[in-house]
Amino acid sequence: MSAPAPEIEIAGRRIGARHPPFVICELSGNHNGSLERALAMIDAAAATGCDAIKIQTYTADTITMDVDRPEFRIAGGLWDGRSLYELYQEAQTPYEWHPALFARARALGVILFSSPFDESAVDLLDELGAPAYKIASFEAVDLPLIRHAASKGKPLIISTGMANLAEIEAAKAAALDAGASGVALLHCVSSYPAALEDANVRTVADMAQRFGCPIGLSDHTPGTAASVAAVALGASVIEKHFTLARADGGPDAAFSLEPAEFAALVTDCRAAWASLGRAHYDLLGAERGNVAFRRSLYVAADVAAGEPLSRGNVRSIRPGLGLPPAELETVLGRPAARDLVRGEPLSWDMVGG
């Protein structure tokens, strides 16, 4: 058996195959432009029992440009027809909100970190004491950004949607070479929302073998099934979008979980991990009390001493205090060593030669 993948640590929380999954509640732009709603989301997210809350740190001007060209407009999907600049203006979490958001998370005792999208965002988050950085899928090829984030000496979690194997390896190497204290990689389908049939969560197990670091899932599918399946396949990190209510709208609301749903996700992911246990075929302590109720050989009809044992007077039934059922052919045709009474468990001293 291969050794466990190396672990990373975020704010004292160890992340790796030997630990319960690290569940990240992604707020994204579902604050709908309201600081009060963003703070309420942190309160509600913390109450789900998640391990960490994540925001995104950018402005429309740091992530794109306000240019009227076709390539700056989205075609198809949830945001069809919108310009990148317009979308990011709506979804951005203003820099001036960040101190209040970090203070609220600290007051609640929950980890808060963010996805930076340029060097100024990295520096702001560093000043605020963010314990880790998340590199979004679209930025996984931005090695200068990865190196700058890694230079702060904290762990990086990198989503790999759209990245090929060489790009994933390059991102991981850039982070470690530039000083990151560790790297986790998240399988991700960069589609919003992503269809379950496109989730391909078996990639999680394959990535664990290939990259030798904690692997997880950034899940944009509906519901919780893909996340729970990923944990069963070895995911150490689960990231899922969050909203107070899908009916309230928001850039990511359509593929986000509401508070009760997210709490169920946390519970189910941890239960899935706890159920993995180890591969074994030994009798568990919890099973020992039921051994007596397995099948065994019993006297099914009164038998006189010397009378042959037959299928008419010996049966395999529950409970399990008689000879094993595998001995049935051995005892058939042999004489009873004494008078046998219906209902007695059959033992060797009851069987003649």
C-alpha positions, 0 to 999 in steps of 0.5 A: 500500500502506498504511503499517505499523501503529504498533508498541509495545515491551515490555521492549525487544521491538518488536511490530508487522507488521515483526517476528516475532509476539510469542507470550504463554504464558498460565498463568492458573489452571493452577497448581492452587493450588500456588506450586511448580507455578506456578514449574515452569510458568514454567520450562517456559514459558520453555523453549518459546521464547515471548516472554512469560509472562502471569499474572492478578492478582486475588482472588475478592473483587476480581473478584466477590462471594460472593453466592447469586444466579442471576446469580453462577452459571455456566450451561453450558460448562466451568464449568457450575454453579459460582459465580463466587466459587468459580471465582475462589477456585480460579483466583486467583494469590495476591498473595503469590506475585507477587514469587517469580514475577517473580523466577523470570522475571527469572532466566530472562530471560523477560518476565513481565506480567499481567492486572490486574482492579482498581486494587490489582492494577495498583499491585502489578504496577507495584511489581513492574516489570511492563513491560505490562498485559493487559486481559482481554475481560470488562474491555474495557468497564471504562474506569476500570480501563483508564485507571488501568493506562494512567496507569503509562505502559506499553503495554496489550494489550486483548482484545476478545472480546464488544466491539463496534466502538464499545467497542473504539475507546473502550477504545483511546482511553481507554488512549492518552488516559490515558498508555499508551505504546501499545496492541495489540488482540487479536481474541478469542472469549470462549468456553472452549474456543472452536470453530474454526468460531467463531474468525473469524480474518479479523477480525485483518486487518479490525481492522488496517485499522480501528484502526491499531495492532498486532493479534493473537489471544487463542486459546481454540480447540483446537490451533494452527491458528487461531493460525498462520492469524492470523499469516498474516493479519497478527497481531503478537501470539498469546496461548495458554493453557499447562499442564504436563499437561491430565491434571492438571486445572485451570480452563483445562486443557481448552483449554491447550497442553502444553509440547511443543505450545506449543513447536510453536506458537512455531515454527510461528507464527514460520515462518508469519511468515517465509514471508509475505515480500513480494508479487513475481513476480521470479526468486528467487536460489534459483530461478536454478539451476532455470531450466535445467530449464524446458521449451524446444524441442529437436530430437526427430528427425534433420532434414536441411538444408532439411527442414521443421521439424514436430511430429514433429521438434521438441518442447517438453521439459525442460531449458530450453536451447532456444527458448521453447515459445511459439516452436513455432508460429513455427518449424513449417514452416520449413526446417532451416538445417543438418543437425540431430541429435536431442537438440540444443536448437533455436536461431534459427541452426538455423531457415531463412527 
